[in-house]
Amino acid sequence: MKKGSDVMMRATIAEAKQYTANDIQILEGLEAVRRRPSMYIGDTGMRGLHHLVYEVVDNAIDEAMAGYCDRVVVTLYADGSVSVEDNGRGIPVDMHPKVNKPAAEVVLTTLHAGGKFDNKAYQVSGGLHGVGVSVVNALSLWLELTVWRDGIEWHQRYSRGVPESELKAVGKAERTGTKVHFMPDDAIFEERDFSFDVLSARLREIAFLVPGITIELKDLKSNKSMTFKYEGGVVSFVKYLNRDKMPLFAEPIYITGEKDKVLVEVALQYNDSFQERVFAFANLIHTVEGGTHVIGFRTALTRAINEMARRQKLLKDKDPNLSGDDLKEGLTAIISVKLREPQFEGQTKTRLGNSDVRGIVDSIVYDGLMATLEEKPDYLRPIVEKAIKARQARDAAKKARELVRRKSAFGGLDLPGKLADCSSKDPEECEIYIVEGDSAGGSAKQGRNRTFQAILPLRGKILNVEKARLDKVLSNAEIRTIIQALGCGIGEDFDISKLRYHRVIIMTDADVDGAHIRTLLLAFFYRFMPRIIEEGHLYIAQPPLYRVQVGKKEYYCYSDKELRNLMERLSDKKTTVQRYKGLGEMNPEQLWKTTMDPNERILKRVDIEDALAADEYFTILMGDKVEPRREFIETHANEVRNLDI
């Protein structure tokens, strides 16, 4: 056997050496997009699916920022397609001089073709790579383009990026604008079900950042619709984010200025919470990883508040300066910059890299803050008092962290809590199940594969971190146990490279208590270890809801729909149905087979599709105010499944 393998390997190597021009693939037109879609839209899951809509919406918003559009309508159809319509100038339909095709067709079929490279058509734009709408076309089963321009209505249909016909004039038009109607290709996307909530969150952001524009979202399948229009811009945005909080001063601080053709807008307001919420945008694109504009903002904020605090004697000569970390607690801020040539890291545009923007934002925000705090000195005191308390809490948290750090070293055989560790030391191979209670923990320990699966049972519910500072969080025994087990630290000490398990799996009962514990754990990871989510290490286990016995055969169902379908198939047989309310009801063999066996189990990876929406949900569900939570429950009551009564 070994000899045969060696011969095959030598043959393969010989073939590889014959590397010729024939081995070079040329992917023409949009073929490259279809072959490697994730390079252009991030992934082919739900995030990539929604990215298609954002790309088309960005084009409409570019028209709005250029002053030619004030209305955008996004429509979700019952067949799974979506359209984006605006009342802008309409994509040009005249012939392109170089390729002898209508400009609209060039835009839809050619990568790196657009009106945004030379700054003539658009002074400010989000979609600067020229791949947006052509990528949407390439990844759609079909796309229909309608253009209203110069008194004529034009129409063209595409199939998987290829024109089915020429661009044709189909009638007269009394309006201007563009409509792109497309069906995502099921050969590319795992799911094609657009989320109304995800889209509405993004469209609301845009409406805040472009004051005066009206954006409408319609879902024809569920008959839901929302309209967004905010005249107050980023100030309205901050007020919206703080609506469920208690602000420390009446009105948000608004700062704006322009320097070297970079327009800066900032609104900020402190509240009584312990979390920071800073959202940054460059040309309306949410830069989730921050960048130079965020660094400039933080520098200016720290410098201005320290300077004014000393002028007003809120900080004594012997007191140390407040740090940037001290000033994070309870801060809500929107940073929006608009510039001609933004430098983003990649097409997904998550971090702004323009080095000059840092100094520009720093200068404008510093001057604006100094002027505001001079004019409104009563704004400063609550900020400084909160920052001093935050510093004291950070000092207490530092001591708690040191204690956690010492225990995380796993001296000898001293494992945290009731952790049953795995024998492998390779983090990529290892996974840890965080389970609810000793009963489930016992079954999981017996049923697991000890080589790579660790089990950490929790003794009851962890602290609601939404209502606590870091020092209090670290005083919670269950949270300390989780931190020690994971080994990557927390806060300033957090180091993702030290994570001992590359799959952190939350496994709770399929009842109300289990859902609550899961939400508490998600809130903890989101607020204090977000990198674990961002790097794709956090999962939720899906245990079965039902066990169906038919003679000696057994079936497991993970939803009511699965159970109904199974019972229809087995309608002529005698069946026994068991509803699992807790993991402890399963024996170790059943738990392994259904929930822990990598070949059979269902794991849902936790993603942050929209940071702003995630933040909003955690604030509503886990915050102090009851009324927003009641409204949320009433709004989403009809969507509840598998309610445990």
C-alpha positions in Angstrom: 0.0 0.0 0.0 2.8 2.3 1.0 4.6 1.6 -2.3 1.6 2.5 -4.4 1.1 5.7 -2.5 4.7 6.7 -3.1 4.3 6.1 -6.9 1.1 8.3 -7.0 2.9 11.0 -5.0 5.9 11.0 -7.4 3.5 11.3 -10.4 1.7 14.2 -8.7 4.9 16.0 -8.1 6.0 15.4 -11.7 2.7 16.9 -13.0 3.2 19.9 -10.7 6.6 20.6 -12.1 5.1 20.9 -15.6 3.7 24.3 -14.7 2.8 26.1 -18.0 0.6 28.8 -19.4 -2.2 26.3 -19.6 -2.4 26.2 -15.8 -3.1 30.0 -15.6 -6.9 30.5 -15.3 -8.4 33.7 -16.6 -11.7 34.5 -15.0 -13.4 36.9 -17.3 -16.0 39.5 -16.4 -17.9 38.6 -13.2 -16.8 35.0 -13.2 -14.2 35.7 -10.5 -17.0 37.0 -8.2 -19.1 33.9 -8.6 -16.0 31.7 -8.1 -14.9 33.5 -4.9 -17.9 35.5 -3.6 -16.5 35.8 0.0 -13.6 38.0 -1.3 -16.2 40.6 -2.3 -19.0 40.4 0.3 -17.3 38.8 3.3 -19.2 35.5 3.3 -22.1 33.6 1.8 -24.1 33.5 5.0 -26.6 36.0 6.3 -24.0 38.8 6.6 -23.1 38.5 2.9 -26.7 38.3 1.8 -27.6 41.6 3.5 -24.4 43.1 2.2 -25.9 42.8 -1.3 -28.7 45.2 -0.3 -26.2 47.6 1.4 -24.2 47.8 -1.8 -27.2 48.9 -3.8 -28.5 51.3 -1.1 -25.0 52.9 -0.9 -25.3 53.9 -4.6 -28.6 55.6 -3.8 -27.2 57.3 -0.8 -24.3 58.6 -2.9 -26.9 60.4 -5.0 -28.4 61.8 -1.8 -25.1 63.1 -0.5 -24.5 64.7 -3.9 -27.8 66.5 -3.5 -29.8 64.7 -6.2 -31.9 62.2 -4.1 -34.2 62.5 -1.1 -36.1 59.2 -1.0 -35.0 55.6 -1.1 -37.4 52.6 -0.9 -36.3 49.1 -0.1 -38.9 46.4 -0.7 -38.8 42.7 0.3 -41.0 40.5 -1.9 -42.7 37.2 -1.0 -40.6 35.3 -3.6 -37.4 36.2 -1.7 -36.3 39.0 -4.1 -35.5 42.6 -3.0 -35.6 45.9 -4.8 -33.9 49.3 -4.0 -35.4 52.3 -5.7 -34.4 56.0 -5.5 -35.4 59.3 -7.0 -31.9 60.4 -8.0 -30.7 61.3 -11.5 -30.8 57.7 -12.8 -27.7 55.7 -13.9 -26.4 57.1 -17.2 -27.8 55.2 -20.2 -25.7 56.8 -23.0 -23.0 54.8 -24.8 -19.7 54.4 -23.1 -17.0 55.7 -25.5 -14.4 52.9 -24.7 -16.5 49.8 -24.8 -19.5 50.9 -27.0 -22.0 49.7 -24.4 -24.6 51.7 -22.4 -23.0 53.1 -19.3 -25.6 51.4 -17.1 -24.6 48.0 -18.5 -20.9 48.7 -18.0 -21.6 49.5 -14.3 -23.6 46.3 -13.8 -21.2 44.0 -15.6 -17.7 45.3 -15.0 -15.7 45.3 -11.8 -14.0 48.6 -10.9 -16.4 50.6 -13.1 -18.2 53.5 -11.6 -18.5 57.3 -11.3 -16.5 57.7 -8.1 -12.9 57.4 -9.0 -12.1 60.9 -10.2 -14.2 62.9 -7.7 -16.1 64.7 -10.4 -19.5 63.0 -10.3 -19.3 62.4 -6.5 -17.4 64.6 -4.1 -18.1 62.1 -1.2 -18.9 58.4 -1.6 -19.0 55.2 0.3 -18.6 52.7 -2.5 -15.2 53.7 -3.9 -14.0 50.3 -5.1 -16.4 50.2 -8.1 -17.4 46.6 -7.4 -20.7 47.1 -5.5 -23.6 46.8 -7.9 -21.7 44.6 -10.4 -21.0 42.1 -7.6 -24.7 42.1 -6.7 -25.5 41.4 -10.3 -23.0 38.5 -10.5 -24.4 36.9 -7.3 -28.0 37.2 -8.4 -30.1 34.5 -10.1 -31.7 37.4 -12.0 -31.5 41.2 -11.8 -33.8 43.7 -13.4 -32.7 47.3 -13.9 -35.1 50.2 -14.4 -33.8 53.7 -15.1 -35.9 56.8 -15.4 -33.9 59.5 -17.1 -34.4 62.4 -19.6 -38.2 61.7 -19.9 -37.7 58.0 -20.8 -38.0 54.7 -18.9 -35.3 52.2 -19.6 -35.2 48.5 -18.7 -32.7 45.6 -18.8 -32.7 42.1 -17.3 -29.7 40.0 -16.4 -29.2 36.3 -15.5 -26.3 35.6 -13.2 -24.6 38.7 -14.3 -25.1 38.2 -18.0 -27.5 40.5 -20.0 -30.5 38.7 -21.3 -31.3 41.5 -23.6 -30.1 45.0 -24.6 -31.0 48.1 -22.6 -34.3 49.2 -24.0 -36.5 52.3 -23.8 -39.9 50.9 -22.7 -41.9 54.1 -22.3 -42.1 57.7 -21.2 -41.1 58.9 -17.7 -42.2 61.9 -15.7 -39.6 61.2 -13.0 -35.9 60.4 -12.5 -34.3 57.6 -10.6 -33.0 54.0 -10.5 -34.6 50.8 -9.4 -32.5 47.6 -8.9 -34.6 44.5 -8.3 -32.7 41.2 -7.8 -33.0 37.6 -6.6 -29.9 36.3 -4.7 -28.7 33.1 -6.3 -29.5 30.0 -4.3 -26.4 28.3 -5.7 -24.3 30.9 -3.9 -26.1 31.7 -0.7 -26.9 29.2 2.1 -30.0 31.2 3.1 -32.0 33.7 1.2 -34.3 35.0 3.9 -33.7 38.7 4.4 -34.1 39.9 8.0 -36.4 42.9 8.4 -34.8 43.8 11.7 -31.2 43.6 10.4 -32.1 45.8 7.4 -34.1 48.3 9.4 -31.2 48.8 11.8 -28.8 49.6 9.0 -31.3 51.9 7.2 -32.0 53.7 10.4 -28.3 54.4 10.8 -28.1 55.9 7.3 -31.2 58.1 7.9 -29.5 59.5 11.0 -26.3 60.2 9.1 -28.0 61.9 6.1 -30.4 64.4 7.7 -33.6 65.0 5.7 -33.5 61.8 3.6 -36.5 59.5 3.7 -35.8 55.8 3.7 -38.7 53.4 3.6 -38.5 49.6 4.2 -41.4 47.4 3.1 -41.8 43.7 3.7 -44.6 42.5 1.4 -44.5 39.0 2.9 -45.3 40.0 6.5 -46.9 43.4 5.6 -44.5 45.2 7.8 -43.1 48.6 6.9 -41.0 51.3 8.5 -40.1 54.8 7.5 -36.9 56.6 8.7 -36.4 60.4 8.5 -34.4 62.4 11.1 -33.7 66.1 10.7 -31.4 66.2 13.7 -28.7 64.1 12.3 -26.1 62.7 14.7 -27.6 64.5 17.6 -30.9 62.6 17.0 -28.8 59.5 16.7 -27.3 59.9 20.2 -30.7 60.7 21.7 -32.1 57.6 20.1 -29.3 55.4 21.6 -29.7 57.0 25.0 -33.5 56.8 25.0 -33.4 53.9 27.5 -30.7 55.5 29.7 -30.6 58.4 32.1 -28.4 61.2 30.5 -26.0 63.1 32.8 -26.8 66.4 31.0 -29.8 67.6 29.0 -28.7 67.8 25.4 -25.9 66.0 23.5 -22.8 67.9 22.7 -22.6 68.6 19.0 -19.3 69.4 17.3 -18.7 70.0 13.6 -16.0 71.4 11.4 -14.1 71.1 8.1 -10.4 71.0 7.5 -8.5 70.0 4.3 -11.8 68.9 2.7 -12.5 66.5 5.6 -15.9 67.2 7.2 -16.2 66.0 10.8 -19.4 65.6 12.8 -19.5 64.4 16.4 -22.3 64.1 18.9 -21.7 62.8 22.4 -23.6 62.4 25.7 -22.9 60.6 28.9 -25.4 58.5 30.7 -25.7 56.6 34.0 -24.8 53.2 32.5 -21.4 51.4 32.8 -21.0 50.6 29.1 -19.4 52.7 26.3 -21.2 53.0 23.0 -19.1 54.7 20.4 -20.1 54.2 16.7 -17.9 55.6 14.0 -18.6 56.1 10.3 -16.6 57.2 7.3 -18.7 58.3 4.3 -21.7 56.6 6.1 -19.9 53.3 6.2 -19.9 51.8 9.7 -16.2 51.3 10.5 -16.7 48.6 13.2 -13.0 48.2 13.8 -12.5 52.0 14.3 -9.6 53.7 12.7 -7.8 57.0 12.7 -11.0 59.1 13.2 -11.7 57.2 16.4 -8.2 57.6 17.7 -8.4 61.4 17.0 -11.7 61.6 18.9 -10.4 59.7 22.0 -7.3 61.8 22.2 -9.2 65.1 22.0 -11.8 63.9 24.5 -9.2 63.0 27.1 -7.1 66.1 26.6 -10.1 68.6 26.7 -11.8 67.1 29.7 -8.6 67.0 31.7 -7.7 70.6 30.8 -11.1 71.9 31.7 -11.3 69.8 34.9 -8.1 71.4 36.1 -9.3 74.9 35.1 -12.5 74.4 37.1 -10.6 72.8 40.0 -12.6 69.5 39.7 -9.2 67.8 39.6 -6.6 68.9 42.2 -3.0 69.5 41.5 -2.0 66.2 43.1 -4.7 64.2 41.3 -3.5 62.3 38.3 -5.0 63.0 34.9 -8.1 61.0 33.9 -7.2 58.3 31.3 -9.1 57.4 28.2 -10.3 54.3 29.9 -11.7 56.3 32.8 -13.7 58.4 30.4 -15.3 55.5 28.5 -17.9 54.5 31.1 -21.4 55.7 30.2 -20.2 57.5 27.0 -22.5 57.4 23.9 -20.9 59.0 20.9 -21.4 59.1 17.1 -18.3 60.0 15.0 -19.0 60.7 11.3 -16.3 61.9 8.8 -16.8 62.6 5.2 -13.8 62.7 2.9 -12.9 62.5 -0.7 -10.6 59.5 -0.7 -11.1 57.3 2.3 -8.6 54.4 2.7 -10.4 51.4 4.0 -9.0 48.0 4.8 -10.6 45.8 2.2 -13.9 45.9 0.4 -15.9 45.2 3.6 -14.6 48.5 4.9 -14.2 47.9 8.6 -11.3 50.3 9.5 -10.4 53.8 8.3 -6.7 54.2 7.6 -6.2 57.8 6.5 -3.4 59.1 8.7 -4.3 62.8 8.2 -7.8 62.2 9.6 -6.5 61.5 13.1 -5.0 65.0 13.5 -8.0 66.7 11.8 -10.6 65.0 14.1 -8.4 65.6 17.2 -8.2 69.4 16.4 -11.9 69.9 15.6 -13.2 67.8 18.5 -10.8 69.4 21.0 -11.7 73.0 20.0 -15.4 72.1 19.9 -15.3 70.5 23.4 -13.4 73.3 24.9 -15.8 75.9 23.6 -18.9 73.8 24.7 -17.6 73.1 28.2 -16.6 76.8 28.6 -20.1 77.8 27.7 -21.8 75.0 29.7 -19.6 74.3 32.8 -22.4 72.3 34.4 -21.9 69.6 31.8 -18.4 68.9 33.0 -18.9 68.0 36.7 -21.0 64.9 36.2 -18.5 63.6 33.5 -15.5 64.1 35.8 -17.3 62.6 38.9 -18.3 59.5 36.8 -14.8 59.1 35.5 -13.3 59.3 39.0 -15.7 56.6 40.2 -14.8 54.5 37.1 -11.1 54.9 37.9 -11.7 53.7 41.5 -13.7 50.7 40.1 -10.9 50.0 37.6 -8.3 50.0 40.4 -10.5 47.5 42.3 -11.0 45.5 39.2 -7.2 45.4 38.7 -6.7 43.7 42.0 -9.5 41.2 41.1 -7.9 40.6 37.7 -4.6 39.8 39.4 -6.3 37.3 41.5 -8.0 35.7 38.5 -4.7 35.8 36.6 -2.9 34.0 39.4 -5.5 31.3 39.5 -5.6 31.0 35.7 -2.1 29.7 35.7 -3.6 26.3 36.7 -0.9 25.6 39.3 -0.6 21.8 39.7 -4.0 20.1 39.4 -6.0 23.0 40.8 -8.7 23.5 38.1 -11.3 26.3 38.4 -14.7 25.4 39.7 -15.9 22.0 38.5 -14.1 22.1 35.2 -13.5 18.7 33.7 -10.7 19.5 31.3 -9.7 17.6 28.1 -6.4 15.8 27.6 -5.4 17.6 24.4 -3.5 20.9 24.8 -4.0 22.1 21.2 -6.5 25.0 21.3 -7.6 24.5 17.7 -8.7 21.0 18.5 -10.2 21.7 22.0 -13.7 22.8 22.9 -15.4 23.7 26.1 -19.1 23.2 27.0 -20.4 25.7 29.5 -23.4 23.8 30.8 -26.3 24.6 33.1 -26.2 22.8 36.5 -24.5 19.7 37.9 -27.2 17.3 36.5 -26.4 18.3 32.9 -22.8 18.6 33.7 -22.7 15.0 35.0 -24.3 13.6 31.8 -22.0 15.7 29.6 -18.8 14.6 31.5 -19.8 11.0 31.1 -20.9 11.3 27.4 -18.1 13.5 26.1 -14.9 12.7 24.2 -12.3 13.3 26.9 -9.6 13.9 24.3 -10.8 17.3 23.1 -14.1 18.2 25.0 -14.0 20.0 28.4 -17.1 20.5 30.5 -17.7 23.5 32.8 -20.9 23.3 34.8 -22.3 26.5 36.2 -23.9 26.7 39.6 -26.9 28.8 38.9 -27.2 32.1 36.9 -24.3 34.4 36.4 -24.4 38.2 37.1 -26.3 40.5 34.7 -23.2 42.4 33.5 -25.3 45.1 31.8 -25.9 46.6 35.3 -22.4 46.2 36.8 -18.9 47.7 36.6 -15.9 45.5 35.9 -14.9 45.2 39.6 -18.4 43.8 40.5 -18.3 41.5 37.4 -15.0 40.0 38.6 -16.3 39.4 42.1 -18.9 37.0 40.7 -17.7 33.4 41.3 -19.2 31.9 38.2 -17.7 34.6 35.9 -14.3 34.2 37.5 -14.5 30.5 36.9 -15.3 31.1 33.2 -12.4 33.6 32.8 -10.0 31.2 34.5 -11.1 28.2 32.4 -10.7 30.1 29.1 -7.3 31.4 30.1 -7.3 34.6 27.9 -7.9 37.1 30.6 -10.4 40.1 30.6 -10.3 43.8 30.1 -6.8 45.2 29.7 -5.3 41.7 30.2 -7.4 40.1 27.4 -5.2 38.1 24.9 -7.1 36.1 22.3 -3.9 34.1 21.6 -4.1 32.5 25.0 -7.6 31.2 24.5 -7.4 27.5 25.6 -10.4 26.3 23.5 -11.2 27.5 20.0 -14.9 26.4 20.4 -16.6 27.9 23.4 -20.1 26.2 23.4 -23.0 27.4 25.5 -25.3 24.4 26.3 -28.4 25.2 28.3 -31.9 23.7 28.8 -34.6 24.3 26.2 -36.8 26.2 28.8 -37.2 29.7 30.1 -34.4 29.4 32.7 -32.1 28.0 30.1 -32.8 30.8 27.7 -32.2 33.4 30.5 -28.8 31.8 31.4 -27.9 31.8 27.7 -28.7 35.5 27.3 -26.7 36.3 30.5 -23.7 34.5 29.1 -24.1 36.2 25.6 -24.2 39.6 27.4 -21.0 38.8 29.3 -19.1 37.7 26.2 -20.4 40.6 24.1 -19.5 43.3 26.7 -16.3 41.9 28.1 -14.8 39.4 25.5 -16.2 40.6 22.1 -13.1 39.2 20.3 -14.2 35.7 21.1 -17.4 36.4 19.1 -15.6 38.4 16.4 -13.1 35.6 15.8 -15.9 33.0 15.5 -15.1 31.0 18.7 -18.5 31.3 20.4 -21.3 28.7 19.7 -24.7 27.7 21.0 -25.5 24.0 21.2 -28.9 22.9 19.9 -30.1 20.0 21.9 -33.2 18.2 20.6 -36.6 19.2 21.9 -38.2 15.8 21.3 -37.4 12.1 21.3 -39.7 9.8 19.3 -39.7 6.1 20.0 -41.0 3.7 17.3 -40.4 0.1 18.5 -36.6 -0.2 19.0 -35.9 2.8 16.7 -35.6 6.3 18.1 -35.7 9.7 16.3 -34.7 13.2 17.6 -36.5 16.4 16.5 -35.0 19.8 17.0 -38.1 21.9 16.3 -41.9 21.6 16.3 -41.8 21.5 12.5 -39.4 18.6 12.4 -41.7 16.7 14.9 -44.8 17.4 12.7 -43.1 16.2 9.6 -41.9 13.1 11.3 -45.3 12.2 12.8 -46.8 12.6 9.4 -44.3 10.0 8.0 -45.0 7.7 10.9 -48.7 8.2 11.1 -49.3 4.4 10.5 -47.0 3.4 13.4 -47.3 3.4 17.1 -45.1 6.2 18.5 -44.1 7.5 21.9 -43.0 11.2 22.1 -40.9 12.6 24.9 -40.4 16.4 25.3 -37.0 17.2 26.8 -37.2 20.1 29.2 -33.7 19.8 30.5 -30.4 18.3 29.4 -30.4 16.3 32.7 -33.3 14.2 31.2 -30.9 12.7 28.7 -28.5 9.9 29.5 -24.8 10.4 28.6 -25.2 8.3 25.4 -28.2 10.3 24.2 -26.5 13.6 25.0 -23.4 12.6 23.0 -25.4 11.3 20.1 -27.6 14.4 19.8 -25.7 17.4 21.0 -22.0 16.6 21.4 -21.0 14.3 18.6 -19.2 16.6 16.0 -20.6 14.4 13.2 -24.2 14.7 14.3 -24.7 17.8 16.5 -26.1 21.2 15.5 -24.0 24.2 16.6 -25.0 27.8 15.9 -22.0 30.1 15.7 -22.7 33.5 17.4 -22.1 36.4 14.9 -22.5 40.1 15.4 -24.2 41.0 12.2 -24.9 44.5 13.3 -23.0 45.9 16.3 -25.5 48.7 16.8 -28.5 46.5 16.8 -26.8 44.0 19.2 -26.0 46.8 21.6 -29.6 48.0 21.4 -31.0 44.6 22.1 -28.8 44.0 25.1 -29.7 47.4 26.5 -33.4 46.7 26.2 -33.4 43.2 27.4 -30.8 43.4 30.2 -30.9 47.1 31.2 -32.7 48.9 34.1 -35.7 50.3 32.3 -38.8 48.0 32.3 -40.9 49.9 29.7 -38.6 49.2 26.6 -38.4 45.6 27.6 -42.2 45.3 27.8 -42.6 47.0 24.4 -40.0 44.6 22.9 -41.9 41.6 24.3 -45.2 42.8 23.0 -43.8 43.5 19.5 -42.1 40.1 19.2 -44.6 38.0 21.1 -46.0 36.4 17.9 -42.5 35.2 17.0 -42.0 33.0 20.1 -41.5 29.3 19.5 -41.2 26.4 21.9 -42.5 28.4 24.8 -42.1 26.5 28.1 -45.2 27.1 30.2 
